[in-house]
Amino acid sequence: MNRFTTPQGEYELTRFPEDPRDRLRAWDSADEYLLRHLGGIDADPVDLSGTVVVVGDRWGALTTALAAYGPTQITDSYLGQEATRANLARNGVAAGAVRLLSTRDTPPDRIDVLLVRVPKSLALLEDQLHRLAPRVHAGTVVVGTGRVTEIHTSTLTLFERILGPTRTSLAVKKSRLIFCAPDPEVTSGRGANPWPHSYALPDGVGVVSGRTVTNHAGIFCAERLDIGTRFLLQHLPVRRGPERVVDLGCGNGVVGTAAALANPEAEVVFVDESYQAVASAEATFRANAGTAAPAEFRVGDGLSGVPAGSVDLVLNNPPFHTHQATTDATAWRMFEGAREALRPGGELWVVGNRHLGYHVRLRRLFGRSEVVASDPKFVVLRAVKH
């Protein structure tokens, strides 16, 4: 539990899901800096009486602190959205006081104050600014915030090109603010949104060789097939007959799509905590497997919504970072969820960097794991539920 002290008040905050192994805070100095600015600590306070939109709030710290102003939160993260719900309730904010939207939802028609927590993905920022540009006006107050390592010249160029003149603040506790003055001529002449992006897969990746994948903004390796996924595709299990397969942490859905094409009798469940990822997976799957092919697309916390003992095969390329923090907490929860969801005899196939030592964790959960394939960088592991 973090106690977050701001000009707006003090709040008890946690990440979601709450995990004693996760020692990371639910806020950082970038959130703190923005709230100090809005509260008038370093300058005149910002008028928040209009429509306030908070984009990219990591764990709900900004939305919770500004709940009195009825903000709309827009996020690509299911976990971030659930953290916000929990933190609002924890701090006594009535349900309905804040509007929670995903990046796939339609934003408010008019935005008077736009607060942007700069994401790690420049593409996601580009996409969101394009979507929000028609909603801002010349009087809209636009303030971004992020760690100094997250704000680059390219970040400022996006604000400048899509919204209007942009400048930055001095750094405080290794964080900066971005100030942008929307210009109607810039917003109206910004050009087309380049997202989603599609590309053809290379040869040598099994049944999906040469197939087209769709990537909405913010998806990992949106411009090309990442080498870890490529290695997994080259060693996917060959299976036949009816079965339920989960593409866990599906990204653009290429792994699950490959499983479906290799075994037309399989029902594939695509799961990711990113709304953009699940939208990408659905577009990729439908373009290659057809609109009538059986599949399910779920935005959620891993396999928490999948019935126990209902899955035959889980395919997983787990992330090893959460925003800027390197951690195996997400992978560990994915492995635990997979074991719970698998039927006896069901299999978990994992690809990861060799140095991450996933085989140790899989042995703890499954009793043993075996190496299916390896190269100097990656390893594909198989664990069977007994």
C-alpha positions in Angstrom: 0.0 0.0 0.0 1.3 3.5 -1.0 0.3 6.7 0.8 0.3 9.4 -1.9 0.4 12.9 -0.6 -0.7 15.6 -3.1 -2.0 19.2 -3.1 -5.4 17.6 -3.7 -5.2 15.3 -0.6 -3.8 12.1 0.7 -4.7 8.8 -0.9 -4.0 5.1 -0.3 -3.0 3.5 -3.6 -2.0 0.0 -4.8 -1.4 -1.6 -8.2 -3.6 -4.3 -9.5 -3.8 -7.1 -8.8 -2.4 -6.7 -5.3 0.5 -9.0 -5.0 2.8 -9.1 -1.9 5.7 -9.9 -4.3 5.2 -6.6 -6.2 6.9 -3.9 -4.2 6.5 -1.2 -6.8 4.5 1.9 -6.0 1.3 2.9 -7.7 2.6 6.4 -8.6 5.9 8.1 -9.3 7.4 11.6 -9.5 5.8 12.3 -12.8 2.3 11.9 -11.3 3.4 14.0 -8.3 4.8 16.8 -10.5 1.6 17.1 -12.6 -0.6 17.2 -9.6 1.6 19.9 -8.0 1.3 21.9 -11.1 -2.5 21.6 -11.3 -2.8 22.5 -7.6 -0.9 25.7 -8.1 2.2 24.9 -6.1 4.6 26.2 -8.7 2.3 28.5 -10.7 -1.3 29.6 -10.8 -3.7 26.7 -10.3 -5.3 25.2 -13.4 -9.1 25.7 -13.9 -10.5 22.2 -13.8 -14.2 23.2 -14.0 -14.6 22.0 -17.6 -14.3 18.5 -19.1 -11.1 16.9 -17.8 -9.6 13.9 -19.6 -6.7 11.9 -18.2 -4.9 9.7 -20.7 -2.6 6.9 -19.9 -2.9 7.0 -16.1 -0.7 4.1 -15.0 -2.5 2.8 -11.8 -5.2 5.5 -11.2 -3.1 7.9 -9.1 -4.0 10.9 -11.2 -7.7 10.0 -11.7 -8.1 9.3 -8.0 -6.5 12.6 -6.9 -8.7 14.5 -9.4 -11.9 12.5 -8.8 -13.6 15.6 -7.3 -13.6 17.1 -10.9 -15.3 14.1 -12.5 -12.5 13.3 -15.0 -12.7 10.8 -17.8 -9.8 8.4 -17.8 -8.7 6.8 -21.1 -6.3 3.9 -20.9 -5.1 0.9 -22.9 -4.5 -1.2 -19.8 -7.1 -3.4 -18.2 -4.9 -3.7 -15.1 -4.6 0.1 -14.9 -8.3 0.5 -15.3 -9.0 -2.1 -12.5 -6.4 -0.5 -10.3 -8.2 2.8 -10.8 -11.6 1.2 -9.8 -10.0 -0.3 -6.7 -8.2 2.9 -5.7 -11.3 5.0 -6.2 -13.3 2.7 -3.9 -10.4 2.5 -1.4 -10.5 6.3 -1.1 -14.2 6.6 -0.8 -15.0 7.9 -4.2 -18.6 7.1 -5.2 -19.1 4.8 -8.2 -19.9 6.9 -11.3 -18.0 9.9 -10.1 -15.3 9.1 -12.7 -15.8 7.9 -16.3 -13.5 5.0 -17.3 -12.9 4.4 -21.0 -10.5 2.3 -22.9 -8.4 3.4 -25.9 -11.0 1.6 -28.1 -13.9 3.7 -26.8 -15.2 7.0 -28.2 -13.7 10.0 -26.2 -15.8 12.9 -24.9 -17.0 15.3 -27.6 -15.3 18.3 -26.0 -12.1 18.4 -23.9 -11.3 21.5 -21.8 -8.3 20.0 -19.9 -6.2 17.2 -21.4 -3.7 15.5 -19.1 -1.4 13.0 -20.8 0.8 10.5 -18.9 3.4 9.9 -21.7 3.4 6.2 -22.6 6.4 4.1 -23.4 5.1 3.6 -26.9 5.5 6.6 -29.2 3.0 5.0 -31.6 0.3 4.8 -28.9 0.8 8.5 -28.1 0.5 9.3 -31.8 -2.7 7.3 -32.1 -4.2 8.9 -29.0 -3.3 12.4 -30.0 -4.9 11.9 -33.4 -8.1 10.5 -31.8 -8.3 13.4 -29.3 -7.3 16.3 -31.6 -10.9 16.9 -33.0 -12.1 17.2 -29.4 -9.7 19.9 -28.2 -10.1 23.6 -28.9 -8.0 26.7 -28.7 -8.7 27.2 -25.0 -7.9 23.6 -24.0 -5.2 23.2 -21.4 -2.9 20.4 -22.4 -0.3 19.1 -20.0 1.7 16.0 -20.4 4.0 14.4 -17.8 6.6 11.7 -17.7 10.0 10.7 -16.5 12.9 12.4 -18.3 13.7 9.0 -19.9 10.2 8.9 -21.4 10.2 12.4 -23.0 12.2 12.8 -26.1 12.4 15.3 -29.0 10.2 12.9 -30.9 7.6 13.1 -28.1 7.5 16.9 -28.3 7.4 16.7 -32.1 4.2 14.6 -32.0 2.4 17.1 -29.7 3.6 20.0 -32.0 2.6 18.3 -35.2 -0.8 17.0 -34.1 -2.0 19.6 -31.6 0.1 22.8 -31.6 3.1 24.7 -30.1 4.8 22.7 -27.4 7.4 23.3 -24.7 8.7 21.5 -21.7 9.4 22.3 -18.0 12.5 22.0 -16.0 13.2 18.6 -14.7 12.1 17.9 -11.1 12.9 14.5 -9.4 13.9 13.2 -12.9 10.4 14.1 -14.3 9.2 16.8 -16.7 6.0 18.4 -17.8 4.9 19.1 -21.4 2.8 22.2 -22.1 1.0 22.3 -25.4 -1.3 25.1 -26.8 -3.8 23.6 -29.3 -3.9 25.5 -32.6 -7.1 24.8 -34.6 -5.1 25.1 -37.9 -2.7 22.4 -36.7 -5.3 20.0 -35.4 -7.4 20.4 -38.6 -4.4 19.9 -40.9 -2.6 17.2 -39.0 -3.2 14.5 -41.6 -4.5 11.0 -41.3 -3.9 8.7 -38.4 -1.4 6.1 -39.6 -2.7 3.4 -37.2 -3.5 0.5 -37.4 -0.5 -0.8 -39.3 -0.3 -4.1 -41.3 2.6 -6.1 -42.6 3.2 -9.5 -44.2 5.0 -12.1 -42.1 8.3 -13.5 -43.4 8.9 -17.0 -44.7 10.0 -19.7 -42.3 7.3 -19.2 -39.7 5.1 -22.2 -40.4 1.5 -21.9 -41.5 1.4 -18.1 -41.1 4.4 -17.5 -43.5 3.4 -14.7 -45.8 0.2 -13.9 -43.9 -0.8 -10.4 -43.0 -1.0 -9.2 -39.4 -2.7 -6.1 -38.1 -1.2 -4.0 -35.3 -3.0 -1.2 -33.5 -0.8 1.4 -32.0 1.1 0.4 -28.9 1.5 -3.3 -29.7 5.0 -4.7 -29.1 7.0 -4.8 -32.3 4.2 -3.3 -34.3 6.5 -2.8 -37.4 7.8 -6.3 -37.6 7.7 -9.8 -36.1 9.7 -9.9 -32.9 12.4 -12.6 -32.8 11.0 -14.3 -29.7 7.6 -14.9 -31.3 9.3 -16.0 -34.5 11.2 -18.6 -32.6 8.0 -19.9 -31.0 6.2 -20.0 -34.3 9.0 -22.2 -35.7 8.5 -24.7 -32.9 4.7 -24.7 -32.3 3.3 -28.1 -31.3 1.6 -30.1 -34.1 -1.8 -31.1 -32.8 -5.0 -32.4 -34.3 -8.6 -32.7 -33.2 -10.9 -30.6 -31.0 -9.2 -28.7 -28.3 -9.2 -25.4 -26.5 -6.1 -23.3 -27.0 -5.2 -20.0 -25.2 -2.9 -17.4 -26.8 -1.9 -15.8 -23.4 -0.6 -12.3 -23.8 -1.7 -12.5 -27.4 -0.4 -9.2 -28.8 -1.4 -9.1 -32.4 -2.6 -12.6 -32.2 -0.2 -14.2 -34.7 0.6 -17.2 -32.4 -3.1 -18.0 -31.8 -3.8 -17.6 -35.4 -1.1 -20.0 -36.3 -2.5 -22.6 -33.9 -6.0 -22.2 -35.4 -4.7 -22.6 -39.0 -2.6 -25.6 -38.1 -5.6 -27.3 -36.3 -8.9 -26.1 -37.8 -10.8 -28.0 -35.0 -9.2 -26.0 -32.3 -11.1 -23.1 -30.5 -8.6 -20.4 -29.7 -9.0 -17.9 -26.9 -7.0 -14.7 -27.3 -6.2 -13.0 -24.0 -4.3 -9.7 -23.2 -4.5 -6.9 -20.7 -4.2 -4.4 -23.6 -7.3 -3.3 -25.4 -5.2 -2.4 -28.4 -3.7 -5.9 -28.4 -7.0 -7.7 -28.4 -8.4 -5.5 -31.1 -5.2 -6.4 -33.2 -5.6 -10.1 -32.5 -9.2 -10.1 -33.6 -8.3 -8.3 -36.8 -5.4 -10.6 -37.5 -7.4 -13.7 -36.8 -10.4 -12.7 -38.8 -8.3 -11.7 -41.8 -6.6 -15.1 -41.9 -9.1 -17.6 -40.4 -12.3 -16.1 -41.6 -15.3 -14.5 -39.9 -17.0 -17.8 -39.1 -14.0 -19.5 -37.4 -14.5 -20.2 -33.7 -12.5 -17.9 -31.4 -12.9 -15.8 -28.3 -11.2 -12.4 -27.6 -10.8 -11.4 -23.9 -9.3 -8.3 -22.3 -8.4 -9.2 -18.8 -6.0 -10.2 -16.1 -4.3 -13.2 -17.7 -6.5 -16.3 -17.3 -8.4 -15.1 -14.3 -11.7 -15.3 -16.2 -11.1 -18.7 -17.8 -12.7 -21.6 -16.0 -10.3 -23.9 -14.2 -9.5 -27.2 -16.0 -11.0 -26.0 -19.3 -7.9 -25.6 -21.5 -5.8 -28.0 -23.4 -2.9 -25.8 -24.5 -1.6 -22.4 -23.4 0.9 -20.6 -25.7 2.8 -17.7 -24.0 5.5 -15.2 -24.7 5.4 -13.3 -21.4 6.6 -9.8 -20.9 9.5 -9.2 -18.4 8.7 -5.5 -17.7 5.9 -3.4 -16.4 6.2 0.1 -17.8 9.8 1.0 -17.0 10.3 -1.6 -14.3 11.9 -5.0 -15.1 10.1 -7.7 -13.2 9.0 -11.3 -13.5 5.8 -10.8 -11.5 3.6 -10.8 -14.7 5.2 -13.9 -16.1 4.9 -15.7 -12.7 1.1 -14.9 -12.5 0.7 -16.0 -16.1 2.3 -19.4 -15.3 0.1 -19.8 -12.2 -3.0 -18.9 -14.2 -2.1 -21.4 -16.9 -1.6 -24.2 -14.4 -5.1 -23.5 -13.0 -6.8 -23.2 -16.4 -5.2 -26.4 -17.9 -6.9 -29.8 -17.8 -4.8 -32.7 -16.5 -2.4 -33.5 -19.3 -2.8 -30.0 -20.7 0.4 -28.2 -21.8 2.0 -24.8 -21.3 4.4 -23.7 -24.0 6.6 -20.7 -23.2 9.2 -18.8 -25.1 11.6 -16.5 -23.4 15.1 -15.1 -23.2 17.5 -17.8 -21.9 18.8 -15.6 -19.1 15.3 -15.2 -17.5 15.4 -18.7 -16.1 11.7 -19.5 -16.7 12.5 -23.2 -16.3 13.0 -22.7 -12.6 9.6 -21.2 -12.1 7.9 -23.8 -14.3 9.5 -26.6 -12.3 8.1 -25.1 -9.1 4.6 -25.0 -10.5 4.5 -28.1 -12.7 7.1 -30.4 -11.1 9.2 -30.3 -14.2 9.6 -28.7 -17.6 11.5 -29.7 -20.7 13.4 -27.7 -23.4 11.7 -28.1 -26.8 14.1 -25.8 -28.6 16.9 -23.3 -27.9 19.3 -21.0 -29.6 21.9 -18.6 -28.1 19.2 -16.1 -27.2 15.8 -17.9 -26.7 14.4 -21.1 -25.3 11.0 -22.8 -25.8 9.8 -24.7 -22.8 7.0 -27.2 -22.3 5.3 -28.0 -19.0 2.6 -30.6 -18.6 -0.1 -30.4 -15.8 -0.3 -33.8 -14.0 
